[in-house]
Amino acid sequence: MTPTRPSESIVRVESPTEQRNPRTEGIDRLATIDVLRMINDEDRTVPGAVAEVLPAVAGAVEFAVEALRSGGRVHYVGAGTSGRVAIQDAAELMPTFNAPPDWFVTHHAGGASALHTAVENAEDDAAAGALEIRGDVRPGDLVFGLAASGRTPFVIGALAAARELGARTVLLSANPGSAAAVDVDVLIEVDTGPEVIAGSTRMKAGTAQKLVLNAFSTTVMIKLGRTYSNLMVSMRATNAKLRGRALRILEEATGLDESACATALHDADGDLRVAMMCLLAGIAPAQAAEALDAAGGHVRNALRQVAQSPDGAGDRAAAH
């Protein structure tokens, strides 16, 4: 950006996302459908780039699971597109997996107002990022920073403060090599290359962030037993559509008809996991709830424990 005042600073970010894409130089001369095809062609490259960093994402998952199991939290930190992608991911974990509201915490440069309107210079304030973290992070937490450039001061300041407080740290960047000097436990560098429109990291870099966070948080939920097979058994049925989904999930998991599943769900006071335990293990709701509590809410582990019990429910539970 050309400054309007002599006192304004300038930073030239050296990143693949800032480079001019030779494949899209003529995009403004194309027919509408060809513009869309060109964008789509570039988008197709993103999953492959994400695949290359999955080992690093796996490391972040293990740290997150460890933090949550020990009573800690996961914090997402970002600015602009990065922060908005993070907030969307965190917001969807409660209705999808019934994750406790304090498991995933978000910190966005500029605060809530910056979600809708850019707040000038908010992302350049490293001290603000550090202050945001010092007031909320505890030892044992995981702080996950997102910065397409790999250098956003607000995010880097937050990560530095998190390490000082004894939290584990992760940085997700679309600028390979630039963040090598950043002191974090896990560095995830997705090489999405030049954007369709130079510097527009809301495009491929943002898509990569969305894919990484979806995979990261979903895997964390799976490891914490918030699913049974590929079914979202911990979901909150807060509307008619979700109540219908809960019934369908119970039918899929048990192979029983709608009437039996509806009765079990009613007897379990709408708790999908309790109803599933009742049907799969042939036990009463109170015993199902007790088994789930002992297994930390993990349906498959609870079934395993019931299968090993001497009370006669073992044979049925062992089949699952």
Contacts in CASP RR format, 6 or more apart in sequence:
PFRMAT RR
TARGET T0000
AUTHOR 0000-0000-0000
METHOD contacts of the structure
MODEL  1
MTPTRPSESIVRVESPTEQRNPRTEGIDRLATIDVLRMINDEDRTVPGAV
AEVLPAVAGAVEFAVEALRSGGRVHYVGAGTSGRVAIQDAAELMPTFNAP
PDWFVTHHAGGASALHTAVENAEDDAAAGALEIRGDVRPGDLVFGLAASG
RTPFVIGALAAARELGARTVLLSANPGSAAAVDVDVLIEVDTGPEVIAGS
TRMKAGTAQKLVLNAFSTTVMIKLGRTYSNLMVSMRATNAKLRGRALRIL
EEATGLDESACATALHDADGDLRVAMMCLLAGIAPAQAAEALDAAGGHVR
NALRQVAQSPDGAGDRAAAH
1 10 0 8 1.000
3 9 0 8 1.000
3 10 0 8 1.000
13 149 0 8 1.000
13 151 0 8 1.000
13 175 0 8 1.000
14 175 0 8 1.000
14 178 0 8 1.000
15 148 0 8 1.000
15 149 0 8 1.000
15 150 0 8 1.000
15 174 0 8 1.000
15 175 0 8 1.000
15 178 0 8 1.000
16 174 0 8 1.000
16 175 0 8 1.000
16 176 0 8 1.000
16 191 0 8 1.000
16 192 0 8 1.000
16 193 0 8 1.000
16 194 0 8 1.000
17 148 0 8 1.000
17 149 0 8 1.000
17 174 0 8 1.000
17 175 0 8 1.000
17 192 0 8 1.000
17 193 0 8 1.000
17 194 0 8 1.000
17 195 0 8 1.000
17 199 0 8 1.000
17 201 0 8 1.000
17 204 0 8 1.000
17 205 0 8 1.000
18 198 0 8 1.000
18 199 0 8 1.000
19 193 0 8 1.000
19 194 0 8 1.000
19 198 0 8 1.000
20 194 0 8 1.000
20 198 0 8 1.000
21 42 0 8 1.000
21 193 0 8 1.000
21 194 0 8 1.000
21 195 0 8 1.000
21 196 0 8 1.000
21 198 0 8 1.000
22 194 0 8 1.000
23 38 0 8 1.000
23 41 0 8 1.000
23 42 0 8 1.000
24 38 0 8 1.000
24 42 0 8 1.000
24 196 0 8 1.000
24 197 0 8 1.000
27 35 0 8 1.000
27 38 0 8 1.000
27 196 0 8 1.000
27 197 0 8 1.000
30 38 0 8 1.000
38 196 0 8 1.000
39 196 0 8 1.000
39 203 0 8 1.000
42 195 0 8 1.000
42 196 0 8 1.000
42 203 0 8 1.000
42 204 0 8 1.000
43 203 0 8 1.000
43 204 0 8 1.000
43 207 0 8 1.000
45 192 0 8 1.000
45 193 0 8 1.000
45 204 0 8 1.000
46 192 0 8 1.000
46 204 0 8 1.000
46 207 0 8 1.000
46 208 0 8 1.000
46 211 0 8 1.000
47 211 0 8 1.000
49 190 0 8 1.000
49 191 0 8 1.000
49 192 0 8 1.000
49 193 0 8 1.000
49 208 0 8 1.000
50 190 0 8 1.000
50 208 0 8 1.000
50 211 0 8 1.000
50 212 0 8 1.000
50 215 0 8 1.000
52 190 0 8 1.000
52 191 0 8 1.000
53 188 0 8 1.000
53 189 0 8 1.000
53 190 0 8 1.000
53 212 0 8 1.000
54 215 0 8 1.000
56 186 0 8 1.000
56 187 0 8 1.000
56 188 0 8 1.000
56 189 0 8 1.000
57 188 0 8 1.000
57 212 0 8 1.000
57 215 0 8 1.000
57 216 0 8 1.000
57 219 0 8 1.000
58 219 0 8 1.000
59 186 0 8 1.000
60 142 0 8 1.000
60 144 0 8 1.000
60 170 0 8 1.000
60 186 0 8 1.000
60 188 0 8 1.000
60 216 0 8 1.000
61 216 0 8 1.000
61 219 0 8 1.000
61 220 0 8 1.000
61 223 0 8 1.000
63 142 0 8 1.000
63 168 0 8 1.000
63 170 0 8 1.000
63 185 0 8 1.000
63 186 0 8 1.000
64 74 0 8 1.000
64 142 0 8 1.000
64 144 0 8 1.000
64 216 0 8 1.000
64 220 0 8 1.000
65 220 0 8 1.000
65 223 0 8 1.000
65 224 0 8 1.000
67 73 0 8 1.000
67 74 0 8 1.000
67 140 0 8 1.000
67 141 0 8 1.000
67 142 0 8 1.000
67 168 0 8 1.000
68 74 0 8 1.000
68 103 0 8 1.000
68 220 0 8 1.000
68 224 0 8 1.000
69 224 0 8 1.000
70 140 0 8 1.000
72 138 0 8 1.000
72 140 0 8 1.000
72 141 0 8 1.000
72 142 0 8 1.000
73 102 0 8 1.000
73 103 0 8 1.000
73 104 0 8 1.000
73 105 0 8 1.000
73 138 0 8 1.000
73 141 0 8 1.000
73 142 0 8 1.000
74 103 0 8 1.000
74 104 0 8 1.000
74 105 0 8 1.000
74 141 0 8 1.000
74 142 0 8 1.000
74 144 0 8 1.000
74 220 0 8 1.000
75 104 0 8 1.000
75 105 0 8 1.000
75 106 0 8 1.000
75 107 0 8 1.000
75 133 0 8 1.000
75 136 0 8 1.000
75 137 0 8 1.000
75 141 0 8 1.000
75 142 0 8 1.000
75 143 0 8 1.000
75 144 0 8 1.000
75 162 0 8 1.000
75 167 0 8 1.000
76 83 0 8 1.000
76 86 0 8 1.000
76 87 0 8 1.000
76 89 0 8 1.000
76 90 0 8 1.000
76 104 0 8 1.000
76 105 0 8 1.000
76 106 0 8 1.000
76 107 0 8 1.000
76 144 0 8 1.000
76 145 0 8 1.000
76 146 0 8 1.000
76 213 0 8 1.000
77 83 0 8 1.000
77 86 0 8 1.000
77 106 0 8 1.000
77 107 0 8 1.000
77 129 0 8 1.000
77 132 0 8 1.000
77 133 0 8 1.000
77 143 0 8 1.000
77 144 0 8 1.000
77 145 0 8 1.000
77 146 0 8 1.000
77 154 0 8 1.000
77 155 0 8 1.000
77 158 0 8 1.000
77 159 0 8 1.000
78 86 0 8 1.000
78 107 0 8 1.000
78 108 0 8 1.000
78 109 0 8 1.000
78 123 0 8 1.000
78 145 0 8 1.000
78 146 0 8 1.000
78 147 0 8 1.000
78 152 0 8 1.000
78 154 0 8 1.000
78 155 0 8 1.000
79 108 0 8 1.000
79 109 0 8 1.000
79 110 0 8 1.000
79 114 0 8 1.000
79 122 0 8 1.000
79 123 0 8 1.000
79 147 0 8 1.000
79 152 0 8 1.000
79 154 0 8 1.000
79 155 0 8 1.000
80 108 0 8 1.000
80 109 0 8 1.000
80 114 0 8 1.000
80 118 0 8 1.000
80 123 0 8 1.000
81 148 0 8 1.000
81 201 0 8 1.000
81 202 0 8 1.000
81 205 0 8 1.000
81 206 0 8 1.000
81 209 0 8 1.000
82 145 0 8 1.000
82 146 0 8 1.000
82 147 0 8 1.000
82 148 0 8 1.000
82 152 0 8 1.000
82 155 0 8 1.000
82 172 0 8 1.000
82 201 0 8 1.000
82 206 0 8 1.000
82 209 0 8 1.000
83 106 0 8 1.000
83 108 0 8 1.000
83 109 0 8 1.000
83 146 0 8 1.000
84 108 0 8 1.000
84 115 0 8 1.000
85 146 0 8 1.000
85 206 0 8 1.000
85 209 0 8 1.000
85 210 0 8 1.000
85 213 0 8 1.000
86 106 0 8 1.000
86 108 0 8 1.000
86 144 0 8 1.000
86 145 0 8 1.000
86 146 0 8 1.000
86 209 0 8 1.000
86 213 0 8 1.000
87 106 0 8 1.000
87 108 0 8 1.000
87 115 0 8 1.000
88 210 0 8 1.000
89 104 0 8 1.000
89 210 0 8 1.000
89 213 0 8 1.000
89 214 0 8 1.000
89 217 0 8 1.000
90 104 0 8 1.000
90 105 0 8 1.000
90 106 0 8 1.000
90 217 0 8 1.000
93 99 0 8 1.000
93 103 0 8 1.000
93 104 0 8 1.000
93 217 0 8 1.000
93 221 0 8 1.000
94 100 0 8 1.000
94 101 0 8 1.000
94 236 0 8 1.000
95 235 0 8 1.000
95 236 0 8 1.000
95 238 0 8 1.000
95 242 0 8 1.000
96 221 0 8 1.000
96 232 0 8 1.000
96 235 0 8 1.000
97 221 0 8 1.000
97 226 0 8 1.000
97 227 0 8 1.000
97 232 0 8 1.000
97 234 0 8 1.000
97 235 0 8 1.000
98 226 0 8 1.000
98 234 0 8 1.000
98 235 0 8 1.000
98 236 0 8 1.000
99 221 0 8 1.000
99 226 0 8 1.000
99 234 0 8 1.000
104 217 0 8 1.000
105 136 0 8 1.000
107 129 0 8 1.000
107 132 0 8 1.000
107 133 0 8 1.000
107 136 0 8 1.000
107 158 0 8 1.000
108 114 0 8 1.000
108 115 0 8 1.000
109 119 0 8 1.000
109 122 0 8 1.000
109 123 0 8 1.000
109 125 0 8 1.000
109 128 0 8 1.000
109 129 0 8 1.000
109 152 0 8 1.000
109 154 0 8 1.000
109 155 0 8 1.000
110 119 0 8 1.000
110 122 0 8 1.000
110 128 0 8 1.000
111 119 0 8 1.000
111 122 0 8 1.000
113 119 0 8 1.000
114 122 0 8 1.000
122 128 0 8 1.000
122 154 0 8 1.000
123 152 0 8 1.000
123 153 0 8 1.000
123 154 0 8 1.000
123 155 0 8 1.000
124 153 0 8 1.000
124 154 0 8 1.000
125 153 0 8 1.000
125 154 0 8 1.000
126 153 0 8 1.000
126 154 0 8 1.000
126 156 0 8 1.000
126 157 0 8 1.000
126 160 0 8 1.000
127 157 0 8 1.000
128 154 0 8 1.000
129 154 0 8 1.000
129 155 0 8 1.000
129 157 0 8 1.000
129 158 0 8 1.000
129 161 0 8 1.000
130 157 0 8 1.000
130 158 0 8 1.000
130 160 0 8 1.000
130 161 0 8 1.000
131 161 0 8 1.000
132 158 0 8 1.000
133 143 0 8 1.000
133 157 0 8 1.000
133 158 0 8 1.000
133 161 0 8 1.000
133 162 0 8 1.000
133 165 0 8 1.000
134 161 0 8 1.000
134 165 0 8 1.000
137 143 0 8 1.000
137 161 0 8 1.000
137 162 0 8 1.000
137 165 0 8 1.000
137 167 0 8 1.000
138 165 0 8 1.000
138 167 0 8 1.000
139 165 0 8 1.000
139 166 0 8 1.000
139 167 0 8 1.000
140 166 0 8 1.000
140 167 0 8 1.000
140 168 0 8 1.000
141 162 0 8 1.000
141 165 0 8 1.000
141 167 0 8 1.000
141 168 0 8 1.000
142 167 0 8 1.000
142 168 0 8 1.000
142 169 0 8 1.000
142 170 0 8 1.000
143 158 0 8 1.000
143 159 0 8 1.000
143 162 0 8 1.000
143 167 0 8 1.000
143 168 0 8 1.000
143 169 0 8 1.000
143 170 0 8 1.000
144 169 0 8 1.000
144 170 0 8 1.000
144 172 0 8 1.000
144 216 0 8 1.000
145 155 0 8 1.000
145 158 0 8 1.000
145 159 0 8 1.000
145 169 0 8 1.000
145 170 0 8 1.000
145 171 0 8 1.000
145 172 0 8 1.000
146 155 0 8 1.000
146 171 0 8 1.000
146 172 0 8 1.000
146 209 0 8 1.000
146 213 0 8 1.000
147 155 0 8 1.000
147 156 0 8 1.000
147 171 0 8 1.000
147 172 0 8 1.000
147 173 0 8 1.000
147 179 0 8 1.000
148 173 0 8 1.000
148 174 0 8 1.000
148 175 0 8 1.000
148 201 0 8 1.000
148 205 0 8 1.000
148 206 0 8 1.000
148 209 0 8 1.000
149 173 0 8 1.000
149 174 0 8 1.000
149 175 0 8 1.000
149 178 0 8 1.000
149 201 0 8 1.000
150 156 0 8 1.000
150 171 0 8 1.000
150 173 0 8 1.000
150 174 0 8 1.000
150 175 0 8 1.000
150 178 0 8 1.000
150 179 0 8 1.000
150 182 0 8 1.000
151 175 0 8 1.000
151 178 0 8 1.000
151 179 0 8 1.000
155 171 0 8 1.000
156 182 0 8 1.000
159 169 0 8 1.000
159 171 0 8 1.000
159 182 0 8 1.000
159 183 0 8 1.000
159 184 0 8 1.000
160 183 0 8 1.000
162 169 0 8 1.000
163 169 0 8 1.000
163 183 0 8 1.000
163 184 0 8 1.000
168 185 0 8 1.000
168 186 0 8 1.000
169 183 0 8 1.000
169 184 0 8 1.000
169 185 0 8 1.000
169 186 0 8 1.000
170 184 0 8 1.000
170 185 0 8 1.000
170 186 0 8 1.000
170 187 0 8 1.000
170 188 0 8 1.000
171 179 0 8 1.000
171 182 0 8 1.000
171 184 0 8 1.000
171 186 0 8 1.000
171 187 0 8 1.000
171 188 0 8 1.000
172 188 0 8 1.000
172 190 0 8 1.000
172 209 0 8 1.000
172 212 0 8 1.000
172 213 0 8 1.000
173 179 0 8 1.000
173 187 0 8 1.000
173 188 0 8 1.000
173 189 0 8 1.000
173 190 0 8 1.000
174 189 0 8 1.000
174 190 0 8 1.000
174 191 0 8 1.000
174 192 0 8 1.000
174 193 0 8 1.000
174 201 0 8 1.000
174 204 0 8 1.000
174 205 0 8 1.000
174 206 0 8 1.000
174 208 0 8 1.000
174 209 0 8 1.000
175 189 0 8 1.000
176 189 0 8 1.000
176 190 0 8 1.000
176 191 0 8 1.000
177 189 0 8 1.000
179 187 0 8 1.000
179 189 0 8 1.000
180 187 0 8 1.000
188 212 0 8 1.000
190 205 0 8 1.000
190 208 0 8 1.000
190 209 0 8 1.000
190 212 0 8 1.000
192 204 0 8 1.000
192 205 0 8 1.000
192 207 0 8 1.000
192 208 0 8 1.000
193 204 0 8 1.000
195 201 0 8 1.000
195 203 0 8 1.000
195 204 0 8 1.000
195 205 0 8 1.000
196 203 0 8 1.000
196 204 0 8 1.000
197 203 0 8 1.000
221 227 0 8 1.000
221 234 0 8 1.000
224 298 0 8 1.000
225 234 0 8 1.000
225 296 0 8 1.000
225 297 0 8 1.000
225 298 0 8 1.000
225 299 0 8 1.000
225 300 0 8 1.000
225 301 0 8 1.000
226 232 0 8 1.000
226 233 0 8 1.000
226 234 0 8 1.000
227 233 0 8 1.000
227 234 0 8 1.000
228 253 0 8 1.000
228 273 0 8 1.000
228 276 0 8 1.000
228 299 0 8 1.000
228 300 0 8 1.000
229 253 0 8 1.000
231 249 0 8 1.000
231 252 0 8 1.000
231 253 0 8 1.000
232 249 0 8 1.000
233 249 0 8 1.000
233 253 0 8 1.000
233 272 0 8 1.000
233 273 0 8 1.000
233 276 0 8 1.000
233 299 0 8 1.000
234 272 0 8 1.000
234 273 0 8 1.000
234 297 0 8 1.000
235 242 0 8 1.000
235 245 0 8 1.000
235 246 0 8 1.000
235 249 0 8 1.000
235 272 0 8 1.000
236 242 0 8 1.000
237 243 0 8 1.000
237 244 0 8 1.000
237 245 0 8 1.000
237 246 0 8 1.000
237 270 0 8 1.000
237 272 0 8 1.000
246 265 0 8 1.000
246 270 0 8 1.000
246 272 0 8 1.000
247 258 0 8 1.000
247 261 0 8 1.000
247 262 0 8 1.000
247 265 0 8 1.000
249 272 0 8 1.000
250 256 0 8 1.000
250 261 0 8 1.000
250 264 0 8 1.000
250 265 0 8 1.000
250 272 0 8 1.000
250 275 0 8 1.000
250 276 0 8 1.000
250 279 0 8 1.000
251 257 0 8 1.000
251 258 0 8 1.000
251 261 0 8 1.000
253 276 0 8 1.000
253 279 0 8 1.000
253 280 0 8 1.000
254 260 0 8 1.000
254 261 0 8 1.000
254 276 0 8 1.000
254 279 0 8 1.000
254 280 0 8 1.000
256 279 0 8 1.000
260 279 0 8 1.000
261 275 0 8 1.000
261 279 0 8 1.000
264 275 0 8 1.000
264 276 0 8 1.000
264 278 0 8 1.000
264 279 0 8 1.000
265 272 0 8 1.000
265 275 0 8 1.000
267 275 0 8 1.000
267 278 0 8 1.000
267 285 0 8 1.000
268 274 0 8 1.000
268 275 0 8 1.000
268 278 0 8 1.000
268 285 0 8 1.000
268 288 0 8 1.000
269 285 0 8 1.000
271 289 0 8 1.000
273 288 0 8 1.000
273 292 0 8 1.000
273 297 0 8 1.000
273 299 0 8 1.000
274 285 0 8 1.000
274 288 0 8 1.000
274 289 0 8 1.000
274 292 0 8 1.000
275 285 0 8 1.000
275 288 0 8 1.000
276 299 0 8 1.000
277 283 0 8 1.000
277 288 0 8 1.000
277 291 0 8 1.000
277 292 0 8 1.000
277 299 0 8 1.000
277 302 0 8 1.000
277 303 0 8 1.000
277 306 0 8 1.000
278 284 0 8 1.000
278 285 0 8 1.000
278 288 0 8 1.000
280 303 0 8 1.000
280 316 0 8 1.000
280 317 0 8 1.000
280 319 0 8 1.000
280 320 0 8 1.000
281 288 0 8 1.000
281 291 0 8 1.000
281 303 0 8 1.000
281 306 0 8 1.000
281 307 0 8 1.000
281 313 0 8 1.000
281 314 0 8 1.000
281 316 0 8 1.000
281 317 0 8 1.000
281 320 0 8 1.000
282 313 0 8 1.000
282 316 0 8 1.000
282 317 0 8 1.000
283 291 0 8 1.000
283 306 0 8 1.000
283 313 0 8 1.000
283 317 0 8 1.000
287 313 0 8 1.000
288 302 0 8 1.000
291 302 0 8 1.000
291 303 0 8 1.000
291 305 0 8 1.000
291 306 0 8 1.000
292 298 0 8 1.000
292 299 0 8 1.000
292 302 0 8 1.000
294 302 0 8 1.000
294 305 0 8 1.000
295 301 0 8 1.000
295 302 0 8 1.000
295 304 0 8 1.000
295 305 0 8 1.000
296 302 0 8 1.000
300 320 0 8 1.000
303 317 0 8 1.000
303 318 0 8 1.000
303 320 0 8 1.000
304 317 0 8 1.000
306 313 0 8 1.000
306 314 0 8 1.000
306 317 0 8 1.000
307 313 0 8 1.000
307 314 0 8 1.000
307 315 0 8 1.000
307 317 0 8 1.000
307 318 0 8 1.000
308 314 0 8 1.000
END
